[in-house]
Amino acid sequence: MSTASEIRDVTSQYVSGKIDARRFQDWFLAVSLGNWADDKARDLSDNIEGLLAEASHAGWKEAELLEQLETAACDMGGNRFGRVTTTRG
């Protein structure tokens, strides 16, 4: 079961550059299938899924997606991730 804390942690790893987009997407696919620990985890997963879909449809650069993911996770009770500025996206 995925918890909101776990979702924030792995999202933080992606936002900070510790894991790449492919690894995050592969992990998130399993999370989005619906084995959530509680409503907070489900809501956060749904929010991230919406952002990924919007980013894909609208052609966002990766930097914009990272910013939106960080904001979404913080809005769901997390702290700022201390994102590392990279040359991605």
DRENPA-3360 file (N, C-alpha, C; in nm, 2 decimals, always signed):
BEGIN
1 = MSTASEIR = +0.08/-0.12/+0.00/+0.00/+0.00/+0.00/+0.09/+0.12/+0.00 ~ +0.05/+0.22/-0.08/+0.13/+0.34/-0.09/+0.07/+0.45/+0.00 ~ +0.16/+0.51/+0.08/+0.11/+0.62/+0.16/+0.15/+0.75/+0.10 ~ +0.08/+0.86/+0.15/+0.11/+0.99/+0.10/+0.26/+1.02/+0.12 ~ +0.31/+0.98/+0.24/+0.45/+1.01/+0.27/+0.54/+0.94/+0.17 ~ +0.51/+0.82/+0.13/+0.60/+0.75/+0.03/+0.59/+0.82/-0.10 ~ +0.47/+0.86/-0.14/+0.45/+0.93/-0.27/+0.53/+1.06/-0.27 ~ +0.52/+1.13/-0.16/+0.60/+1.26/-0.15/+0.75/+1.23/-0.16;
9 = DVTSQYVS = +0.79/+1.12/-0.09/+0.93/+1.09/-0.09/+0.99/+1.06/-0.23 ~ +0.92/+0.97/-0.30/+0.97/+0.93/-0.43/+0.95/+1.05/-0.53 ~ +0.85/+1.13/-0.51/+0.83/+1.25/-0.60/+0.95/+1.34/-0.57 ~ +0.99/+1.36/-0.44/+1.10/+1.44/-0.41/+1.23/+1.39/-0.47 ~ +1.25/+1.26/-0.48/+1.37/+1.20/-0.54/+1.37/+1.24/-0.69 ~ +1.26/+1.24/-0.75/+1.25/+1.28/-0.89/+1.28/+1.43/-0.91 ~ +1.21/+1.51/-0.83/+1.22/+1.65/-0.84/+1.37/+1.70/-0.81 ~ +1.43/+1.63/-0.72/+1.57/+1.67/-0.68/+1.68/+1.61/-0.77;
17 = GKIDARRF = +1.63/+1.52/-0.87/+1.73/+1.47/-0.96/+1.79/+1.34/-0.91 ~ +1.75/+1.28/-0.80/+1.81/+1.16/-0.75/+1.76/+1.03/-0.83 ~ +1.65/+1.04/-0.90/+1.60/+0.94/-0.99/+1.56/+1.01/-1.12 ~ +1.56/+0.94/-1.23/+1.53/+1.00/-1.36/+1.38/+0.98/-1.38 ~ +1.33/+1.05/-1.49/+1.19/+1.05/-1.53/+1.14/+0.91/-1.55 ~ +1.21/+0.83/-1.62/+1.17/+0.69/-1.65/+1.14/+0.61/-1.52 ~ +1.24/+0.62/-1.43/+1.22/+0.54/-1.31/+1.10/+0.59/-1.23 ~ +1.08/+0.72/-1.22/+0.97/+0.78/-1.15/+0.84/+0.74/-1.22;
25 = QDWFLAVS = +0.83/+0.74/-1.35/+0.71/+0.71/-1.42/+0.68/+0.56/-1.40 ~ +0.78/+0.47/-1.41/+0.76/+0.33/-1.39/+0.70/+0.30/-1.24 ~ +0.76/+0.37/-1.15/+0.72/+0.35/-1.01/+0.58/+0.41/-0.99 ~ +0.55/+0.53/-1.05/+0.42/+0.59/-1.03/+0.31/+0.51/-1.10 ~ +0.34/+0.44/-1.21/+0.24/+0.36/-1.28/+0.18/+0.26/-1.18 ~ +0.27/+0.19/-1.10/+0.22/+0.10/-1.01/+0.14/+0.16/-0.90 ~ +0.18/+0.28/-0.85/+0.11/+0.35/-0.75/-0.03/+0.39/-0.79 ~ -0.04/+0.44/-0.92/-0.16/+0.49/-0.97/-0.27/+0.38/-0.99;
33 = LGNWADDK = -0.23/+0.26/-0.98/-0.33/+0.15/-1.00/-0.42/+0.13/-0.88 ~ -0.40/+0.20/-0.77/-0.50/+0.21/-0.67/-0.48/+0.14/-0.54 ~ -0.36/+0.10/-0.51/-0.34/+0.03/-0.38/-0.29/+0.14/-0.28 ~ -0.38/+0.23/-0.24/-0.34/+0.34/-0.15/-0.37/+0.31/+0.00 ~ -0.29/+0.36/+0.08/-0.31/+0.34/+0.23/-0.43/+0.41/+0.28 ~ -0.46/+0.53/+0.22/-0.57/+0.61/+0.27/-0.61/+0.72/+0.17 ~ -0.70/+0.80/+0.20/-0.75/+0.90/+0.11/-0.65/+1.01/+0.07 ~ -0.56/+1.04/+0.17/-0.45/+1.14/+0.13/-0.36/+1.08/+0.02;
41 = ARDLSDNI = -0.33/+0.96/+0.03/-0.24/+0.89/-0.07/-0.32/+0.89/-0.20 ~ -0.45/+0.86/-0.20/-0.52/+0.85/-0.33/-0.53/+0.99/-0.39 ~ -0.56/+1.09/-0.30/-0.57/+1.23/-0.35/-0.44/+1.28/-0.41 ~ -0.33/+1.25/-0.35/-0.20/+1.29/-0.40/-0.17/+1.22/-0.53 ~ -0.20/+1.09/-0.53/-0.17/+1.02/-0.66/-0.26/+1.07/-0.77 ~ -0.39/+1.10/-0.74/-0.47/+1.15/-0.85/-0.42/+1.29/-0.90 ~ -0.37/+1.37/-0.80/-0.32/+1.50/-0.84/-0.20/+1.49/-0.93 ~ -0.11/+1.40/-0.89/+0.01/+1.38/-0.97/-0.02/+1.32/-1.11;
49 = EGLLAEAS = -0.11/+1.23/-1.11/-0.16/+1.17/-1.24/-0.21/+1.28/-1.33 ~ -0.29/+1.37/-1.28/-0.34/+1.48/-1.36/-0.23/+1.57/-1.41 ~ -0.13/+1.60/-1.33/-0.02/+1.68/-1.37/+0.06/+1.62/-1.48 ~ +0.08/+1.49/-1.47/+0.16/+1.41/-1.57/+0.08/+1.41/-1.70 ~ -0.05/+1.40/-1.70/-0.13/+1.40/-1.82/-0.13/+1.54/-1.88 ~ -0.15/+1.64/-1.80/-0.15/+1.78/-1.85/-0.01/+1.81/-1.91 ~ +0.09/+1.77/-1.84/+0.23/+1.80/-1.90/+0.25/+1.74/-2.03 ~ +0.20/+1.61/-2.04/+0.22/+1.54/-2.17/+0.13/+1.61/-2.28;
57 = HAGWKEAE = +0.01/+1.64/-2.25/-0.08/+1.70/-2.35/-0.04/+1.84/-2.39 ~ +0.01/+1.92/-2.29/+0.04/+2.06/-2.32/+0.19/+2.08/-2.36 ~ +0.27/+1.97/-2.36/+0.41/+1.98/-2.40/+0.49/+2.06/-2.31 ~ +0.47/+2.05/-2.18/+0.55/+2.12/-2.08/+0.70/+2.07/-2.09 ~ +0.79/+2.16/-2.06/+0.93/+2.12/-2.04/+0.94/+2.05/-1.90 ~ +1.04/+1.97/-1.89/+1.05/+1.90/-1.76/+1.06/+1.99/-1.64 ~ +1.13/+2.10/-1.66/+1.14/+2.20/-1.55/+1.01/+2.24/-1.50 ~ +0.91/+2.27/-1.59/+0.78/+2.31/-1.55/+0.71/+2.20/-1.47;
65 = LLEQLETA = +0.72/+2.08/-1.52/+0.66/+1.96/-1.46/+0.72/+1.95/-1.32 ~ +0.85/+1.96/-1.30/+0.91/+1.94/-1.17/+0.86/+2.05/-1.07 ~ +0.84/+2.17/-1.12/+0.79/+2.28/-1.03/+0.65/+2.24/-0.99 ~ +0.57/+2.20/-1.08/+0.43/+2.16/-1.05/+0.42/+2.04/-0.96 ~ +0.50/+1.95/-0.98/+0.50/+1.83/-0.89/+0.54/+1.87/-0.75 ~ +0.64/+1.96/-0.74/+0.69/+2.00/-0.61/+0.57/+2.08/-0.54 ~ +0.51/+2.17/-0.61/+0.40/+2.24/-0.55/+0.28/+2.15/-0.51 ~ +0.25/+2.06/-0.59/+0.14/+1.96/-0.56/+0.17/+1.88/-0.43;
73 = ACDMGGNR = +0.29/+1.83/-0.42/+0.32/+1.75/-0.30/+0.32/+1.84/-0.18 ~ +0.37/+1.96/-0.19/+0.37/+2.06/-0.08/+0.23/+2.09/-0.04 ~ +0.14/+2.11/-0.13/+0.00/+2.15/-0.11/-0.07/+2.03/-0.03 ~ -0.02/+1.91/-0.05/-0.08/+1.79/+0.01/-0.01/+1.76/+0.14 ~ +0.05/+1.86/+0.21/+0.11/+1.84/+0.34/+0.26/+1.82/+0.35 ~ +0.33/+1.83/+0.24/+0.47/+1.81/+0.24/+0.55/+1.94/+0.26 ~ +0.68/+1.93/+0.26/+0.76/+2.04/+0.27/+0.82/+2.06/+0.13 ~ +0.88/+2.18/+0.11/+0.95/+2.21/-0.02/+1.07/+2.11/-0.03;
81 = FGRVTTTR = +1.10/+2.06/-0.15/+1.19/+1.95/-0.16/+1.34/+2.00/-0.17 ~ +1.36/+2.13/-0.19/+1.50/+2.17/-0.20/+1.55/+2.13/-0.34 ~ +1.47/+2.15/-0.44/+1.51/+2.10/-0.57/+1.64/+2.15/-0.62 ~ +1.72/+2.07/-0.68/+1.85/+2.10/-0.73/+1.82/+2.15/-0.87 ~ +1.88/+2.27/-0.90/+1.87/+2.32/-1.04/+1.96/+2.24/-1.13 ~ +1.91/+2.19/-1.24/+1.98/+2.11/-1.33/+1.96/+2.17/-1.47 ~ +2.02/+2.10/-1.57/+2.00/+2.15/-1.71/+1.89/+2.07/-1.77 ~ +1.81/+1.99/-1.69/+1.70/+1.91/-1.75/+1.59/+2.00/-1.80;
89 = G = +1.53/+1.96/-1.91/+1.41/+2.02/-1.96/+1.42/+2.16/-2.00;
% end
